[in-house]
């Protein structure tokens, strides 16, 4: 951990400025052709409580702790002066702020942030609702996983469960025979349709289902789809350690239902973004779900968060996203 000394006086604002600069510099080597990334990831970038996401020059910032809130104006001043910065929008509306005795805050800080921000990810285009969408508008942490799963979708029937704005399905472009984008949110599916149009995906490949995913996977309609690939990327099931046993039951249920729809050689890409759900436990949950679905499975790939969401060795809790690609044998 670096430090800055001015004479004999420790200057925290200077330290913050240095760490913001270094965080942005580190992302230059991992952005590739994408125009969106997490530029500052809290403890992992030695700036606890600070999140900064960049969508094509439009920054979305979250102040999640009382400590970082103290330097709010200083940090915003640094961000607004960044050469690539077109606007700054605040999304400090997380429930975690209440634990710090802070009110929820959101709104325009600098410039003008569009209602929907367009960005590209490995040659694919997306729209993000940074003002009202989940997290800061998009699941940037799944960039690598989206590419990996998309590469397996050729000529397959795909069920993208908890699809949100269609990220995994849109990343597949025209590869599958059929993609079912499934979510309980009508607004999310509407934006998924816009992402489909933005990428000029062939008509008829994508179909949209607005439904409770647990209920739908139990239905006759789900059994009539005969998927080759099912993607499970649900919202966080456990907010704290006390909720892990209940979350484990939920993960087992949803994975059992998905596996029950797959035949031999069928693929399941299953994820957990519950930080308190350890990888080994999540792997065991999928194995138990397979037994209940009368399947043997092989784990053929592990997933984690994309490199712009690094894991700090001295803070292993910064690894929160776990995933497994399984094949029915």
MIVEX-293530 format. One record per residue: x, y, z of N, C-alpha, C in turn. Coordinates in steps of 0.05 Angstrom, whole numbers, padded with zeros to 5 digits, always signed. Each point is the difference from the previous one (the first is absolute). Example, Ala and Ser with C-alpha at 12.3 -4.5 7.8 and 13.67 -1.06 7.14 Angstrom:
+00264-00114+00156-00018+00024+00000+00018+00024+00000 -00007+00021-00014+00016+00024+00001-00015+00022+00014 
END
This chain:
+00017-00024+00000-00017+00024+00000+00018+00025+00000 -00004+00017-00020+00017+00023-00002-00009+00023+00019 +00016+00020+00003-00007+00023+00015+00014+00024-00011 -00010+00024+00007+00012+00025-00009+00007+00016+00024 +00024+00011+00001+00008+00016+00022+00007+00028-00010 -00011+00021+00012+00007+00027-00007+00015+00012+00024 +00026+00002-00003+00016+00007+00024-00002-00022+00020 -00011+00006+00023-00005-00020+00021-00030-00005+00004 -00017+00012-00018-00029-00001+00004-00012-00019-00021 -00016-00019+00010-00014-00019-00018-00024+00014-00012 -00001+00000-00027-00021+00014-00014-00020-00020-00012 -00023-00004+00013-00020-00019-00010-00011+00008-00028 -00007+00026-00004-00010+00007-00027+00020-00007-00022 +00025+00004+00005+00020-00007-00021+00002-00030-00004 -00003-00015+00021+00000-00029-00002-00024-00009-00016 -00023+00011+00005-00024-00007-00016+00004+00007-00029 +00011+00023-00006+00005+00008-00028+00019-00020-00014 +00021-00008+00014+00019-00019-00011-00014-00027-00006 -00016-00009+00019-00013-00026-00004-00021+00000-00022 -00014+00022-00003-00019+00003-00022+00015-00001-00027 +00022+00014-00001+00017+00000-00025+00010-00028-00006 +00010-00014+00020+00011-00027-00005-00022-00019-00008 -00024+00003+00012-00022-00018-00008-00008+00004-00029 -00001+00024-00009-00006+00006-00028+00022-00011-00019 +00025+00004+00009+00022-00010-00016+00000-00030-00003 -00007-00015+00021-00001-00029-00001-00021-00010-00020 -00022+00015-00003-00021-00009-00018+00007+00003-00029 +00020+00016-00006+00007+00004-00028+00009-00026-00013 +00012-00018+00015+00010-00025-00010-00021-00022-00002 -00024+00005+00010-00020-00022+00001-00026+00008-00014 -00002+00024-00009-00025+00009-00013-00004-00014-00027 +00022-00005-00015-00003-00011-00027-00016+00018-00017 -00019-00011-00015-00017+00016-00018-00026+00009+00014 -00003-00005+00026-00024+00008+00014+00002+00029+00008 -00023+00014+00001+00000+00028+00008-00014+00003+00027 -00003-00022+00014-00012+00002+00027+00016-00018+00019 +00005+00010+00024+00015-00016+00020-00003+00012+00027 +00005-00016+00020+00002+00011+00027+00028+00011+00004 +00002+00026+00005+00026+00013+00002+00010+00000+00029 -00017+00000+00019+00008-00002+00028-00018-00020+00014 +00012-00020+00013-00015-00021+00013+00006-00001+00030 -00007+00021+00013-00001+00000+00030+00027-00010+00012 -00002-00019+00019+00024-00010+00014+00021-00011-00019 -00009-00012-00023+00019-00012-00018+00019+00021-00013 -00008+00025-00001+00017+00021-00010+00009+00018+00023 -00002-00010+00024+00009+00014+00024-00015+00027+00005 -00025+00000-00008-00018+00023+00004-00027-00011+00011 +00000-00010+00025-00023-00013+00011-00026+00017-00002 -00021-00012-00010-00025+00014-00002-00005+00016-00025 +00019+00001-00018-00002+00016-00024-00003-00018-00025 -00021+00004-00016-00004-00014-00025-00002+00021-00022 +00015-00004-00022-00002+00017-00023-00001-00018-00025 -00022+00002-00015-00003-00014-00025+00000+00020-00023 +00012-00007-00022+00003+00017-00023-00016-00013-00023 -00021+00014-00009-00015-00008-00024+00005+00020-00022 +00019-00006-00017+00006+00017-00023+00005+00029+00008 +00014+00004+00022+00006+00027+00009-00020+00012+00020 -00022-00014+00005-00019+00008+00020+00005-00016+00025 +00009+00014+00021+00008-00013+00025-00024-00003+00018 -00003-00023+00013-00020-00004+00020+00015-00006+00026 -00006+00015+00021+00016-00002+00025-00018-00007+00023 +00011-00016+00018-00014-00008+00025+00019+00005+00023 -00011+00014+00020+00014+00004+00026-00014-00017+00020 +00012-00022+00009-00014-00020+00016+00009-00002+00029 +00018+00018+00009+00008-00001+00028+00004+00029+00010 -00002+00002+00026+00003+00027+00012+00028+00011-00004 +00020-00018+00000+00027+00008-00004+00005+00013-00027 -00010-00012-00021+00005+00011-00027-00019+00024-00005 -00023+00000+00013-00019+00022-00002+00013+00027+00009 +00018-00003+00020+00014+00024+00010+00016+00015-00021 +00009-00015-00020+00017+00011-00021-00015+00003-00027 -00026+00000+00002-00018+00000-00023+00007+00022-00020 +00001+00025+00009+00004+00023-00018+00028-00002-00013 +00020-00008+00016+00027-00003-00011+00000-00021-00022 -00013-00023+00004+00000-00022-00019-00015+00009-00026 -00023+00013+00004-00015+00009-00023+00015+00020-00017 +00015+00017+00014+00017+00019-00015+00021-00014-00017 +00012-00021+00010+00020-00015-00015-00013-00013-00024 -00023-00013+00004-00014-00014-00022-00009+00019-00022 -00011+00022+00008-00010+00020-00020+00022+00011-00017 +00024+00000+00010+00023+00010-00015+00013-00021-00018 -00009-00025+00002+00011-00020-00017-00005+00006-00029 +00020-00003-00018-00002+00007-00028-00023-00014-00013 -00005-00026+00007-00021-00015-00014-00028+00004+00012 -00002+00016+00021-00026+00003+00014-00018+00019-00015 -00024-00011-00008-00021+00016-00012-00021+00009+00020 -00005-00017+00020-00019+00006+00020+00005-00018+00025 -00011+00009+00022+00001-00017+00025-00028-00001+00011 -00009-00024+00005-00027-00005+00012+00004-00016+00025 -00013+00008+00022+00003-00014+00025-00022-00020+00004 +00008-00024+00009-00019-00021+00007+00006-00010+00028 +00002+00018+00019+00005-00008+00028-00027-00007+00013 -00014-00019-00012-00027-00008+00009+00000-00028+00010 +00023-00011+00008+00001-00027+00010-00009-00001+00029 -00012-00022+00008-00009-00003+00028+00024-00001+00019 +00024-00005-00010+00023-00001+00017+00006+00027+00013 -00009+00022-00012+00005+00026+00012-00015+00003+00026 -00023-00012+00003-00015+00002+00025+00015-00011+00023 +00016-00021-00005+00017-00012+00022+00021+00020+00009 +00007+00019-00017+00020+00020+00007-00014+00026+00010 -00026-00001+00003-00015+00024+00009-00002+00022-00022 +00002-00009-00025-00001+00019-00022-00026-00003-00016 -00011+00023-00010-00024-00002-00016+00006-00009-00029 -00020-00011-00013+00004-00007-00029+00000+00026-00016 +00018+00001-00020+00003+00023-00017+00004-00009-00029 -00014+00013-00018+00005-00005-00028-00006+00026-00016 +00014+00004-00022-00005+00024-00016+00024+00008-00016 -00005+00020-00018+00021+00010-00017+00020+00017+00015 +00026-00005-00004+00021+00014+00013+00013+00020-00019 +00006-00010-00024+00015+00015-00020-00009-00007-00028 -00002+00019-00018-00008-00005-00027-00028-00010-00002 -00006-00014-00022-00026-00011-00005+00002-00030-00007 -00010-00017+00017+00000-00029-00005-00025-00008-00015 +00001-00012-00023-00024-00009-00014-00017-00019+00016 -00026+00000-00006-00017-00019+00013+00009-00029-00004 +00010-00006-00025+00012-00025-00006+00027+00005-00013 +00021-00012+00012+00027+00004-00010+00008-00024-00017 +00009+00006-00025+00009-00022-00018+00030-00005+00005 +00007-00025+00001+00028-00008+00001+00004-00026-00015 +00025-00006-00004+00007-00025-00015+00016-00019+00018 -00004-00026-00005+00015-00020+00015+00008-00021-00020 +00026+00000-00007+00010-00019-00020-00015-00001-00026 -00007+00024-00010-00013+00002-00025-00030-00002+00001 -00012-00004+00024-00029-00002+00004-00009+00025+00015 -00024+00010-00007-00009+00025+00010-00023-00004+00020 +00001+00016+00021-00020-00001+00021-00009+00028+00008 -00024+00002+00011-00010+00024+00012-00002-00005+00030 +00009+00018+00016-00001-00002+00029-00017+00022+00012 -00019-00007+00017-00015+00020+00015+00015+00006+00025 +00018+00019-00001+00018+00005+00023-00014+00015+00023 -00023+00012-00006-00015+00015+00020-00017-00018+00018 -00012-00020-00012-00019-00017+00015+00005-00029-00001 +00019-00009-00016+00005-00028-00004+00014-00013+00024 +00001-00027-00001+00014-00015+00021+00029+00008+00002 +00011-00001+00024+00028+00008+00005+00004+00028-00011 +00017+00004-00020+00003+00026-00012-00012+00000-00028 -00016-00020-00007-00014+00000-00025+00005-00025-00017 +00021-00015+00006+00007-00024-00015+00018-00017+00016 +00001-00026-00006+00017-00019+00014+00027-00002-00014 +00017+00020+00005+00026+00001-00013+00018-00023+00009 -00005-00011+00024+00016-00021+00011-00002-00026-00016 -00020-00003-00018-00004-00025-00015+00012+00001-00028 +00017+00020-00006+00010+00003-00027+00013-00026-00010 +00019-00011+00015+00014-00024-00009-00018-00024-00002 -00018-00003+00020-00019-00022-00001-00018+00001-00024 -00010+00025-00006-00017+00002-00024+00014-00010-00025 +00025+00008-00004+00014-00009-00023+00004-00030+00000 +00007-00012+00023+00005-00029+00001-00026-00015-00006 -00022+00008+00012-00025-00015-00004-00010+00004-00028 +00003+00024-00011-00008+00005-00028+00014-00018-00019 +00025-00006+00005+00016-00017-00018-00011-00029-00002 -00017-00007+00019-00011-00028+00002-00028-00002-00011 -00010+00022-00011-00029+00002-00006-00008-00007-00029 +00020-00007-00016-00006-00005-00029-00022-00021-00004 -00021+00009-00014-00022-00018-00008-00015-00012+00024 +00002+00013+00023-00014-00011+00024-00026+00015+00006 -00017-00013+00015-00023+00013+00012+00009+00008+00028 -00003+00026+00006+00012+00011+00024-00022+00013+00017 +00001-00006+00026-00018+00013+00020+00018+00018+00017 -00003+00026-00003+00015+00020+00016-00018+00009+00022 +00002-00014+00023-00017+00006+00023+00011+00024+00016 -00017+00015+00012+00008+00025+00014+00016+00017-00020 -00010+00004-00024+00015+00011-00022+00006+00030+00004 -00016+00014+00017+00002+00029+00004-00002+00012-00028 +00019+00016-00009-00002+00014-00026+00011-00017-00023 +00003-00026+00005+00007-00018-00022+00029-00005-00005 +00018+00007+00018+00029+00000-00005+00010-00026-00012 -00005-00023+00014+00011-00025-00011-00012-00007-00027 -00026+00004-00003-00013-00006-00026+00009+00018-00022 +00002+00026+00005+00009+00018-00021+00029-00006-00008 +00016-00008+00019+00028-00007-00006+00002-00023-00019 -00020-00017-00001+00000-00023-00019-00006+00008-00028 -00011+00024-00004-00006+00010-00027-00017-00020-00015 +00009-00009-00024-00016-00017-00017+00008-00030+00001 +00015-00007+00021+00011-00027+00002-00022-00021+00006 -00017+00005+00019-00019-00021+00008-00023-00003-00020 -00014-00023+00002-00025-00003-00015-00022+00018+00013 +00001+00001+00027-00021+00015+00014+00011+00008+00027 -00007+00024+00009+00008+00010+00026-00026+00009+00014 -00005-00011+00023-00023+00009+00017+00012+00018+00022 -00006+00026-00003+00008+00020+00020-00022+00001+00021 +00007-00007+00025-00021-00004+00020+00006+00017+00025 -00020+00016+00009+00004+00016+00023-00027+00008+00011 -00001+00007+00026-00025+00008+00012-00006+00030-00005 +00020+00014-00009-00003+00029-00004-00007+00007-00029 -00023+00012-00004-00009+00008-00026+00019+00022-00011 +00008+00019+00017+00018+00021-00009+00027-00011-00009 +00011-00020+00014+00025-00012-00008-00002-00013-00027 -00022-00014-00005-00004-00014-00025-00003+00020-00023 -00013+00023+00006-00003+00020-00021+00028+00010-00009 +00018+00004+00020+00026+00009-00007+00016-00022-00014 -00005-00025+00007+00012-00023-00015-00008+00001-00029 -00025+00007-00005-00010+00002-00028+00016+00022-00015 +00005+00022+00014+00015+00022-00012+00029-00009-00006 +00011-00016+00018+00027-00010-00005+00000-00019-00024 -00021-00015-00003-00002-00018-00023+00000+00017-00026 -00017+00021+00000-00001+00017-00024+00026+00014-00006 +00014+00008+00022+00025+00015-00003+00021-00017-00015 -00002-00027+00005+00020-00018-00012-00010-00014-00026 -00024+00008-00008-00012-00010-00025+00000-00031-00001 -00008-00012+00022-00003-00029+00001-00023-00009-00017 +00004-00022-00014-00020-00010-00019-00027-00004+00014 -00022+00008-00013-00027-00003+00011-00005-00030+00006 -00013-00005+00022-00009-00027+00006+00020-00015+00018 +00024+00009+00003+00019-00014+00017-00007+00004+00030 -00008+00025+00007-00005+00006+00028-00030+00000+00006 -00007-00012+00022-00027+00001+00010+00001+00009+00030 -00020+00014+00008+00000+00012+00027-00022-00011+00017 +00007-00007+00025-00019-00012+00018+00001+00016+00026 -00022+00013+00007-00001+00015+00026-00013-00019+00020 +00015-00008+00020-00010-00020+00019+00018-00002+00024 -00011-00010+00022+00015-00009+00023+00016-00024-00009 +00026+00000+00002+00016-00021-00011-00004-00027+00014 -00002+00001+00026-00005-00025+00015-00026-00013-00010 -00021+00016-00002-00026-00011-00008+00001-00009-00029 +00013+00015-00018+00001-00007-00028+00014-00027-00004 +00023-00004+00014+00015-00024-00004-00015-00025+00010 -00020+00004+00016-00018-00022+00009-00023-00006-00020 -00003+00017-00019-00024-00001-00017+00003-00019-00024 -00023-00007-00011+00001-00016-00025+00012+00015-00023 -00004+00026+00000+00011+00017-00021+00031-00003-00001 +00012+00000+00023+00030-00003+00001+00008-00027-00011 -00014-00021+00007+00007-00027-00009-00003-00003-00030 -00016+00017-00013-00004-00002-00029+00022+00014-00015 +00017+00015+00013+00022+00014-00014+00023-00018-00008 +00006-00020+00016+00022-00019-00005+00027+00015-00005 +00009+00014+00020+00025+00016-00003+00025-00018-00002 +00020+00011-00014+00026-00012+00000+00019+00014+00020 -00006+00024+00006+00016+00017+00018-00018+00017+00017 +00004-00002+00026-00015+00017+00019+00020+00017+00015 -00006+00026+00002+00016+00019+00015-00015+00009+00025 +00011-00003+00023-00012+00010+00025+00018+00021+00012 -00009+00025-00001+00016+00022+00011-00019+00017+00018 -00009-00012+00022-00020+00013+00017+00011+00023+00016 -00017+00017+00011+00009+00021+00018+00011-00013+00026 +00012+00017+00017+00012-00010+00024-00021-00013+00018 +00005-00024+00009-00018-00015+00018+00006+00004+00029 +00026+00008+00006+00008+00003+00028+00014+00027+00004 -00011+00017+00016+00012+00026+00006+00020-00001+00023 -00002-00022+00016+00019-00003+00023+00003-00030+00006 +00018-00006+00018+00006-00028+00006-00024-00015+00011 -00017+00014+00015-00024-00013+00012-00019-00010-00021 +00000+00012-00024-00018-00007-00021+00010-00022-00018 +00025-00010+00004+00012-00020-00017-00016-00026-00001 -00009-00011+00023-00016-00025-00001-00025+00002-00018 -00015+00022+00003-00023+00004-00017+00008+00004-00029 +00022+00014-00005+00009+00004-00027+00008-00026-00013 +00013-00018+00016+00008-00026-00010-00024-00016-00010 -00022+00002+00015-00024-00014-00008-00011+00011-00026 +00001+00027-00003-00009+00013-00024+00017-00008-00024 +00026+00000+00003+00018-00007-00022-00004-00029-00008 -00003-00018+00020-00004-00028-00006-00026-00004-00016 -00021+00014+00008-00026-00003-00013+00002+00009-00029 +00011+00023-00005+00001+00011-00027+00018-00016-00018 +00022-00010+00011+00018-00017-00016-00012-00027-00006 -00015-00011+00019-00014-00026-00004-00020+00003-00022 -00015+00022+00000-00021+00004-00020+00013+00003-00028 +00022+00015-00001+00013+00004-00026+00012-00026-00010 +00013-00015+00017+00012-00025-00009-00021-00020-00009 -00023+00001+00013-00022-00018-00008-00010+00004-00028 +00006+00023-00012-00008+00006-00027+00021-00008-00021 +00023-00008+00009+00023-00006-00018+00002-00030-00005 +00007-00006-00025+00006-00028-00008+00030-00004+00000 +00009-00024-00008+00028-00006-00001+00015+00020-00018 +00023+00009+00009+00017+00020-00013-00012+00029+00003 -00022+00002+00014-00010+00027+00006+00018+00015+00018 +00001+00027-00002+00018+00016+00015-00015+00019+00019 +00011+00003+00024-00011+00019+00020+00023+00019+00008 -00005+00025-00004+00018+00021+00011-00014+00013+00023 +00010-00005+00024-00013+00008+00025+00018+00018+00016 -00012+00023+00010+00016+00020+00013-00013+00007+00028 +00018+00009+00017-00009+00012+00026+00016+00026+00004 -00014+00022+00005+00013+00026+00007-00003+00006+00029 -00007-00021+00016-00002+00003+00029+00028-00003+00012 +00012+00022+00009+00027-00001+00009+00005-00020+00023 -00020-00005+00016+00003-00018+00023-00003-00030-00008 -00007-00005-00025-00003-00027-00011+00028-00009-00010 +00014-00017+00015+00026-00008-00007-00001-00018-00025 +00022+00001-00016+00001-00015-00025-00005-00030+00005 +00014-00011+00020-00003-00029+00005-00028-00007+00007 -00014+00017+00015-00028-00006+00007-00018+00002-00024 +00005+00020-00017-00017+00003-00024+00004-00023-00019 +00025-00010-00002+00005-00023-00017-00015-00025+00011 +00000-00003+00026-00014-00023+00013-00030+00002-00005 -00010+00025+00002-00029+00004-00005-00008-00009-00028 +00016+00007-00020-00006-00009-00027+00002-00030-00003 +00020-00012+00014+00002-00029-00001-00024-00014+00013 -00010+00011+00022-00023-00012+00013-00025+00005-00017 -00002+00023-00013-00022+00005-00018-00001-00020-00023 +00024-00007-00010+00002-00019-00022-00010-00028+00009 +00007-00008+00024-00009-00026+00010-00030+00000+00002 -00012+00022+00010-00029+00001+00003-00014+00000-00027 +00015+00010-00021-00012+00000-00027+00007-00026-00015 +00012-00020+00014+00007-00026-00011+00020+00003-00023 +00020+00018+00003+00020+00004-00020+00028-00004+00013 +00019-00008-00017+00028+00003+00006+00010+00024-00016 +00017+00016+00012+00010+00023-00015+00030+00002+00003 +00013+00013-00019+00028+00006+00001+00003+00031+00002 +00017+00009+00017+00007+00029+00001+00022+00004-00022 -00006+00017-00019+00019+00003-00022+00012+00028-00001 -00010+00019+00016+00012+00026+00001-00009+00015+00025 +00019+00015+00012-00006+00018+00022-00002+00029-00009 -00017+00015+00013-00003+00028-00007+00005+00017+00025 +00009+00025-00005+00002+00019+00021-00005+00028-00012 +00003+00020+00016-00005+00027-00010+00022+00009-00019 -00006+00018-00018+00018+00009-00021+00023+00016+00013 +00023+00003-00015+00024+00011+00012-00002+00029+00010 -00020+00015-00009-00004+00027+00010-00013+00000+00027 -00006-00025+00010-00010-00003+00028+00021-00018+00014 +00024+00009+00004+00022-00017+00011-00005-00009+00029 +00013-00021+00007-00002-00010+00028+00026+00006+00014 -00002+00015+00022+00024+00008+00015+00008-00023+00018 +00025-00009-00001+00009-00023+00015-00005+00003+00030 +00004+00025+00010-00004+00004+00029-00029+00005+00007 -00018+00000-00020-00028+00003+00005-00015-00020-00018 +00001-00026+00006-00011-00020-00017-00031+00002-00003 -00012+00015+00018-00029+00005-00003-00008+00015-00025 +00021+00012-00013-00006+00015-00024-00006-00018-00024 +00004-00027+00004-00010-00019-00020-00028-00007+00008 -00020+00008-00015-00028-00005+00007-00015-00016-00022 +00011-00001-00024-00015-00013-00022+00013-00027-00006 -00017-00020+00002+00008-00028-00005-00018-00012-00021 +00012-00017-00017-00016-00013-00020+00013-00026-00009 -00017-00018-00010+00009-00025-00011-00015-00007-00026 +00014-00010-00019-00012-00011-00024+00000-00030+00003 -00023-00012-00001-00003-00029+00004-00012-00012-00024 +00008-00025-00005-00011-00016-00023-00014-00025+00011 -00023-00005-00010-00015-00025+00008+00012-00023-00016 +00008-00022+00014+00012-00023-00014-00017-00025+00003 
END
